[in-house]
Amino acid sequence: MNTLDTFIPGTLWNRLSEVSDSARSSGHLKSSKTEVKIIQDGLAYEVRILSELRKKPNRNSSTSDHANPFLPFDPAMHVADLNTGHVLLLNKFNVVDNHYLIITQKYEDQEEAFELKEFEAVAQVLPEFPQLVFYNSGRDAGASQPHRHLQSLPIDGLPIDPALTDIPDNPARLETLPYEHLIVRLNLKINHQPEDWLHIYQQMIDHLKLRKADGRLKPYNFLMTDQWMMIIPRTEGRFESISVNALGFAGLLLVKNRERFETLLHQQPSKVLSYLTRPS
């Protein structure tokens, strides 16, 4: 690890902005323009409609090095190295500024359970600014790459916040959210450390019966802020033509065109999200 690239606490926002400016100027950052619409359906769901089809490669069917965008990664996307063996990269195909990835330096499977190092990595970046860390485990959960990577978006409130008025201290389901899930309250300033987060995560995985015989996990989405952790089991990858990843369960949806937006508007987000997590 080059010490010049080592993550320095308190600098992440500025570093993300600097790398974004440089990558945008050089043409390496492929940001997509979107139109934002709000659908009122119990909650105010934020829907982004792509202005043009993204030319984002889909390499999910292969784990070979030549098909893996993270081995090697694009140096123009590099933000910092963590001491956990993770690398922070800009999301090359972002729709929101300073969307970044937390990837493993060596190939690890996106469908295997988190280890302690994943939560140690999150513990380093989460205090930097308000953000939503999320994870798509498996194609039916919205994963586009099989190389393990968490993602994070800067946030200033989420559409689901009004439903999170009574988050439990132990993992449970909130009746105010229209889909299958478990959620638990966190407090970074008191007693929750990476070891605690890993234990809670493992409890939730076991309660939802997500472990398969081969050690991998069934499709699920993971969401985490400095206030709470949530896991959503997935039984479907899409509703009609609408694909949804972890962000959809925070109330942030992305559709490729206006026709798909009209489908979402007609069907309503709560029905779509419920369908994607219905018990098998």
N, C-alpha and C positions, 0 to 999 in steps of 0.2 A: 504494500500500500504506500503510495506516495504521500508523505506527510503534508505536502502542500495542498493535497486534495481532501484531507481529513476533515470531517464535519466539525464545525466549531459552534457550540451552543450560542444562540442569540443572533445568528447570522443567516438563518435559512431563508427568510423572506427576501432579503437583499440579494442573496446568492441566486435564488430562483429568478428574480427579476433581471439580474445581470445576464444570466445564461439565456433567458428568453429573448432579451433584446439582441444579443449576439446571434442566436440561432435564427431569429426572424430576419435579421439583416442579411445573413448568409444564405437564406432560403431553405435551411434545414428544418425549421419548424413549420409544420403543415397545419396551421390553425384553420378550422372550419367556421364559416359564418352561419349563424342561426337566427331565426325569428322566435321570440319567446311569447308563448300564450299561457294563460291561466285557465284551468278547468276547475270549476267549483263542484266538488263532489264529496261533501262532508269536510274535506280538507281542500286547501287551495293548491292543487297540483301544478307545478311549473313544467311546462312542456316546451322543449326546444325543437324546432323544425329546421332541418338542414336546408340551407339555401342551394346547395349543390351536392351531388353525390360524392362522398369521400373516396379517394383511391387508396384505401387502407388495406394492406395485404393481410390475408388470413392464412396463417401458417399452422393452424391448430392441428392439422392432420399429421404433422411430422415433428419429431424431436431432434432431427439431425442438425448439426451445427450450421450448415449452409442455409437452413430454413428458419433459424432462430435469430430474431432481431436483437437479442441480448447477448449473443455470443458470436462475434463481439458486438457490443453496443456502439451506437453512433457517438463518437467523442463530443460532437456538438451538443448532445443532450445531457452530458455529464454535469451533475450538480455537486456531489460530494460522496465520499466513502464513509461508511459507518464502521465502527470497530466490531460489529457483530458479523461481518462478512457480507453485508448488504451494500448495494450501491444505490444512490439516489439519482434518478434520471428524469428529465422533463418528459411528459407524454408528447411524443412527436406529432400525434394527430389529435390535438386538444380542441375543445370547444369553449373551455373556460381557462383564463390565464392562470399560470402557476399550478396547473394540474401536474402532479409528479408521481413517479413510481418508486417503489422500494423493492428492488430485485435482489435475488441471490446471485453472488458472483459466479458460482458454478451451477450447472443445471440441477434443479430440484423440481419434483412433480407438483403441479398446481393442485392436484387432487389428493395429496397426502395431508395429514393433519399438521397444524402449526406445532412448532417446537418452541422452547423458551426463547430462542434467539429472535423469533418474529416479534414477540412482545417486548423484548429488550430494544429492538430497532424502533418500534412504535413509541416506546417510552422516551427515546431521545428526541423524536421530532414533534410529538404531540404538544408539548408545552410551548412551541415556537410561536404559534398564532392559532386562532380558531379554525379548526379544520375537521373534515370528515374523512377518516380512514376507512377504506372499503376493500372487499375481496370477492372475487367471483371464482368459485371452485367448480370447475367442470363446464362443458359447453352449454348444458341446460341451465347454468346459472349465469351465462353471459361471458364466460372466459373466451378470449380470442387467441390466447397463447398458452401453451402447456408449461412453459418455464415459470416457476413460482414468482409472483409479483403481487404485492399489495399496491394500492393506489391511494392518493389523497387529494382532496379538493379543499381550497380555502372556502370558508362558509361565513355568512353573516345571517344566521338563522336558517332553518329548514322548514319546508312545507308541513312536515309531520310534527313540528314543535307543539302546536296546540293540543295534540293528542297525547303528549308526554307529560301530563301534569301530575301523574302519580306513579312514577317509575318504581318498581319494587326493589327491595334490598336483596332479594334472592330471585334467581331467574324465574320468570313467569310470563304469561301472555297478557297483554292489555286488550281489553274489549274495545277500546277506542281505535284500534288499528284493524283494517279489514282483511288481514292475511295471517297465515300461520307464522308464528315466530316465538322466540323467547327473548326477553330483554331484562337487563339488570342495571341498577344504578352504580356508578363509579364515583370515586372522589380521589383525584390524583394527589391532593394535598394532605390526606390523612393516612390511609393505611393500605392503599392499593398499589402494589408494585408488580413488575412483570411476572413474578412467580404466582401472585394472587390471580392475575388476569388469565394466566395459562390454566390454573386450576378451575376457574369459573368457565372458561371456554370448553375445557374437557367435560365438565359437568353438563353443559348445554348440548354438546355433541352427543353425549351418551343418552341424555334425556330424549333427544329427538331421534335416536336410533339411526344415526348417520354413518356409522362404521360398517364397512363391508368386510367380507371374509378375507380378502387379500390385503387388508390394512389401509386401502384407500378409502375415501369418503364419498358418500352419495352427494349429488349436487346441492350446494347451499350458497347463500350469500352472507357476508359478514360486514357489519357496520360498527364503527366505534368513534366516539368523541371523548372529550375529557369529562363527560357527564354520564355516559352510558355505553353499554355494549349490547349488540343485538345479533342474533343468528336467525336466518330465514331458510327453512328447508324448501328445496325446489323439486317439483314433480313434472313441470313443463318448462321448456325453454322459451316458448313464444305463445302468444294468443293471436290466432289468425296470422297476419303479416307483421305483428308488432313484437319485436324482441325486447326483453327487459333484463338489465343487469342489477347489481346491488343498489345503484342510485335510485332506481324506480321505487324502492321501498322506503327511501327517504323523501319521496314525493317529487323526485327530479327525473323526468322522462325525456327520452330523445327519440324522434321519429325521422325517417328518411325523407318524407315528402308530405305534402298537404293532404293527400288521399289517406295516408295512414293516420294523420292527425284527426281527420274526420271520423275514421273508424274508432279511434280512441275516444273521441268526444261522444260518439253515439253509444258505444258500449259502456263508457265511464271507467275511469282508472280503478276504482275500488273493486269492480267486477273483474277486471283484467288481473289485478294483483292477487285477488282471492283465487282465481282460476289457476294461476301459476304455482300456487302453494297448496292446492287442494290435496288432502290425504289420499295416498294411493291405495 
